[in-house]
């Protein structure tokens, strides 16, 4: 699988006064070009025997906005459940993290839950949100600057599934990596372990990881969460086809595809795909692709864990579970992990 290249902390400052503290190494082209990393990923994924598109590509500007809308849906319990955990236990989490920590958030999105954490942390030294969607990231960073004018906020545009280099100014500081939203569940178990190892290396021995993940529950609840009655999740999934048309010279007829999401009980995960409604052919980045009626293009997994299973996975990545917070129904969990070498 081809990933976007890792983006490390650049030395030069941004051009505008507003973006003085906005550092990024590369802007990815949004014009149709078969040579872009996005188009390359699409071609590779659709060339497989079982077609697939990487879930990170769902989060262009429009996709990020749609996902924010998903988080407000009545069927979509993860966001409000995790947010309730944050409100209830933020003091305990802040105590666990300790004072004078730099907070690095992976996949910051709208940073709704981060606001709760920042309000309770004792004298945080910096906040570094990391997200692949540049426009969405900058909007969120600007809002947080207004809410926390004294806090050093330094956004990083990056693919956090790849190793990230933090600015050298943080070398002597305690770092806490915050990874909310059960995003870890989008990865296959071996990729999740790899990412947890990268996070442990990023944070260092004296740091911690505060991570949220979804717990296993009734199948009907899970099905409704990913097949909402308003069709917002479907629009979010199908938006990827619009992006392919726009950024990879595609001519896909989006109305001839549909959203498909099922729960695979044996693997403990939601499996999300785009289904072709008919036999059809399309050109993307100069190449022709055939889609059979009923053929699925895999776009995303959402793994659901047990607490024990997640702790074991974290342990295989060299991380020890130090604290666990859940909601009264045990639908969602937030864990604080530390490197075994730091104990």
C-alpha positions in Angstrom: 0.0 0.0 0.0 1.3 3.4 -0.9 1.0 6.1 1.7 1.5 9.8 1.5 5.1 10.7 2.3 5.9 11.5 6.0 5.9 15.2 6.7 8.5 16.4 9.2 8.8 19.6 11.0 10.1 22.3 8.6 12.5 25.1 9.6 11.0 27.9 7.6 7.9 29.9 8.7 4.7 30.3 6.8 4.2 33.2 4.5 1.3 35.0 6.0 1.1 36.7 9.4 -2.0 34.7 10.3 -0.2 31.4 9.6 3.1 32.4 11.4 3.0 29.3 13.6 1.6 27.1 10.9 4.4 24.8 9.7 4.0 22.3 6.9 6.4 20.7 4.6 4.2 20.1 1.5 0.9 21.0 0.1 -0.6 18.2 -2.0 -2.0 19.2 -5.4 -5.7 19.5 -5.7 -5.7 19.8 -9.5 -6.2 16.7 -11.7 -2.8 15.0 -12.1 -2.1 11.3 -12.3 1.3 11.8 -10.7 0.0 13.1 -7.3 0.2 10.7 -4.3 -3.6 10.6 -4.1 -4.0 9.5 -7.8 -1.2 7.0 -7.4 -2.9 5.5 -4.3 -6.3 5.3 -6.2 -4.8 3.6 -9.2 -3.0 1.1 -7.0 -6.0 0.3 -4.9 -8.4 -0.1 -7.8 -5.9 -2.4 -9.6 -6.1 -5.0 -6.8 -8.2 -8.1 -7.3 -10.3 -6.9 -4.4 -10.6 -3.2 -5.0 -9.9 -0.8 -2.2 -9.4 2.9 -1.4 -7.5 4.0 1.7 -9.7 5.5 4.4 -7.3 8.5 4.9 -8.5 9.8 1.5 -12.0 10.2 2.8 -10.9 13.3 4.7 -10.5 16.0 2.1 -12.1 19.3 3.1 -15.7 18.2 2.2 -15.1 14.8 3.8 -13.9 16.3 7.0 -17.0 18.5 7.1 -19.3 15.6 6.5 -17.6 13.6 9.2 -18.2 16.4 11.7 -21.9 16.1 10.7 -21.8 12.4 11.3 -20.6 13.0 14.8 -23.8 15.0 15.5 -26.1 12.2 14.3 -28.4 10.5 16.9 -27.3 7.0 15.7 -23.6 7.8 15.9 -22.9 7.2 19.6 -19.0 7.2 19.6 -18.4 10.9 19.6 -21.0 11.9 22.3 -20.0 8.9 24.4 -16.3 9.7 24.3 -17.1 13.3 24.9 -19.1 12.4 28.0 -16.2 10.4 29.3 -13.9 13.4 28.7 -16.2 15.7 30.6 -16.6 13.3 33.5 -12.9 12.3 33.9 -10.9 15.2 32.5 -9.5 16.1 35.9 -8.3 12.6 36.4 -6.8 12.5 33.0 -5.0 15.8 33.5 -3.7 14.5 36.8 -2.4 11.4 35.0 -0.7 13.5 32.3 0.8 15.9 34.7 1.7 19.6 34.5 3.8 21.3 31.8 3.1 18.8 29.1 3.1 19.4 25.3 -0.1 17.8 23.8 0.2 16.3 20.4 -3.1 15.3 18.9 -3.3 12.8 16.0 -6.2 13.3 13.6 -7.4 16.5 15.3 -10.6 17.1 13.2 -12.7 19.7 15.0 -10.9 19.2 18.3 -14.2 19.1 20.2 -12.9 16.7 22.8 -9.5 18.4 22.9 -11.1 21.6 24.2 -12.3 19.7 27.3 -8.8 18.3 27.9 -7.0 21.6 27.4 -9.3 23.3 29.8 -8.2 20.9 32.5 -4.5 20.4 31.8 -2.2 22.2 34.2 0.0 24.8 32.3 0.4 22.9 29.0 3.4 24.1 27.1 2.1 23.6 23.6 -0.6 22.0 21.5 0.4 20.4 18.2 -2.6 19.1 16.2 -1.7 16.7 13.4 -4.2 16.1 10.5 -4.1 15.2 6.8 -6.8 17.8 5.9 -4.9 21.1 5.8 -7.9 23.4 5.4 -9.9 21.8 8.2 -6.8 21.8 10.4 -6.1 25.5 10.0 -9.7 26.4 10.7 -9.6 24.4 13.9 -6.3 25.9 14.9 -7.5 29.4 14.4 -10.5 28.7 16.7 -8.4 27.3 19.4 -6.0 30.2 19.2 -8.9 32.5 20.0 -10.0 30.3 22.9 -6.5 29.8 24.3 -4.6 33.0 23.3 -1.7 32.2 25.6 -1.1 28.7 24.4 1.6 27.8 21.8 -0.4 26.2 19.0 1.6 24.7 16.1 -0.4 22.6 13.6 1.3 20.0 11.5 -0.2 18.8 8.1 0.8 15.1 8.0 -0.2 11.5 7.5 0.1 10.3 11.1 0.1 6.6 9.9 3.7 7.4 9.0 6.5 8.5 11.4 6.4 12.1 12.3 9.2 14.3 13.5 8.3 16.8 16.2 10.0 20.2 16.4 13.4 20.2 18.1 12.0 22.7 20.6 10.0 19.9 22.3 13.0 17.7 22.8 13.3 18.6 26.5 9.6 18.7 27.2 7.2 16.0 28.4 5.0 15.0 25.6 1.5 13.4 25.7 0.1 12.1 22.5 -3.7 12.3 22.3 -5.4 10.0 19.9 -9.2 10.3 20.3 -12.2 9.1 18.2 -11.4 5.4 17.9 -9.4 6.2 14.8 -7.0 3.3 15.8 -9.9 1.0 14.9 -9.7 2.0 11.2 -6.5 0.0 11.0 -5.9 -3.7 10.6 -4.5 -5.1 13.9 -0.9 -5.4 12.5 -1.0 -1.8 11.2 -2.5 -0.7 14.6 0.4 -2.2 16.4 2.8 -0.6 14.0 1.2 2.8 14.6 1.3 2.4 18.4 5.0 1.6 18.1 5.5 4.8 16.1 3.6 6.8 18.7 5.7 5.3 21.5 8.9 6.4 19.6 7.4 9.8 18.8 6.5 10.5 22.5 9.7 9.0 24.1 10.1 7.2 27.3 8.9 10.0 29.6 5.7 10.5 27.7 2.2 9.0 27.6 -0.6 8.2 25.1 -4.2 9.1 25.8 -6.3 7.1 23.4 -10.0 6.5 22.8 -11.4 3.3 21.2 -14.8 1.8 20.6 -15.9 -1.3 22.6 -17.9 -4.3 21.3 -21.6 -4.1 21.7 -25.0 -5.1 20.3 -24.9 -5.5 16.5 -28.1 -3.5 15.9 -26.5 -0.4 17.6 -23.4 -0.8 15.4 -25.3 -1.2 12.2 -27.4 1.9 12.9 -24.3 4.0 13.6 -22.8 3.3 10.2 -26.1 3.3 8.2 -27.8 6.5 9.5 -31.3 7.4 8.4 -30.3 10.8 7.0 -27.7 9.3 4.7 -24.8 11.4 5.9 -22.5 8.5 6.3 -23.3 7.4 2.8 -22.5 10.9 1.5 -19.2 10.8 3.4 -18.3 7.5 1.8 -19.4 8.5 -1.7 -17.6 11.8 -1.5 -14.4 9.9 -2.1 -15.7 9.2 -5.7 -16.3 12.9 -6.2 -12.7 13.6 -5.0 -11.4 11.0 -7.5 -13.3 12.8 -10.3 -11.9 16.1 -9.2 -8.3 15.3 -8.3 -7.5 12.2 -10.5 -9.2 13.0 -13.8 -12.0 10.5 -13.1 -15.3 10.1 -14.9 -17.1 8.0 -12.3 -20.9 8.3 -12.3 -21.4 8.6 -8.5 -25.1 7.9 -8.7 -24.3 4.4 -10.0 -22.6 3.5 -6.7 -24.0 3.1 -3.2 -22.8 3.0 0.4 -22.4 -0.4 2.0 -21.6 -1.1 5.7 -22.0 -4.4 7.6 -20.8 -5.8 10.9 -18.4 -8.8 10.7 -18.9 -10.5 14.0 -16.1 -13.0 13.6 -13.6 -10.2 13.1 -15.2 -7.7 15.5 -15.4 -4.9 13.0 -17.6 -2.8 10.8 -16.6 -3.2 7.1 -17.4 -0.2 4.9 -17.4 -0.3 1.2 -18.7 1.4 -2.0 -20.9 -0.9 -4.0 -21.3 -0.7 -7.8 -25.0 -0.8 -8.7 -24.4 -2.0 -12.2 -21.8 -3.2 -14.6 -19.8 -0.2 -15.6 -16.5 1.1 -16.8 -14.7 4.4 -15.8 -11.5 6.1 -16.6 -9.3 7.4 -13.8 -6.0 9.1 -14.2 -5.8 7.8 -17.8 -6.5 4.2 -16.9 -9.7 2.2 -17.4 -11.4 0.3 -14.6 -14.3 -2.1 -14.8 -16.8 -2.4 -11.9 -19.2 -5.4 -11.9 -22.7 -5.1 -10.5 -22.5 -5.8 -6.8 -18.7 -5.4 -6.7 -17.4 -3.8 -3.5 -14.7 -1.2 -3.2 -13.4 -1.4 0.4 -12.9 2.0 2.0 -12.8 1.5 5.8 -12.8 -0.8 8.8 -13.9 0.2 12.2 -12.6 -2.4 14.7 -14.4 -2.8 18.0 -12.3 -4.0 20.9 -12.6 -5.5 24.4 -10.6 -3.8 27.0 -8.4 -6.9 27.5 -7.9 -7.3 23.8 -6.8 -3.7 23.4 -4.5 -3.8 26.3 -2.8 -6.9 24.9 -2.4 -5.2 21.5 -0.9 -2.2 23.2 1.5 -4.4 25.2 2.7 -6.0 21.9 3.7 -2.4 20.8 5.6 -1.9 24.0 3.0 0.1 25.9 1.5 -0.5 29.4 -2.0 0.4 30.3 -1.9 2.8 33.3 -5.5 3.9 33.6 -8.9 3.2 32.0 -12.0 5.3 31.8 -15.3 4.2 30.4 -19.0 5.2 30.2 -21.7 3.6 32.4 -22.7 1.3 29.5 -19.2 0.3 28.6 -19.7 1.4 25.0 -16.4 3.3 24.7 -13.1 3.5 26.5 -10.3 6.0 27.0 -7.0 4.6 28.1 -3.7 6.2 29.3 -0.7 4.2 28.2 3.0 4.6 28.8 6.1 3.0 27.3 7.3 0.0 29.2 10.8 1.4 29.0 9.6 4.5 30.8 8.2 2.6 33.8 
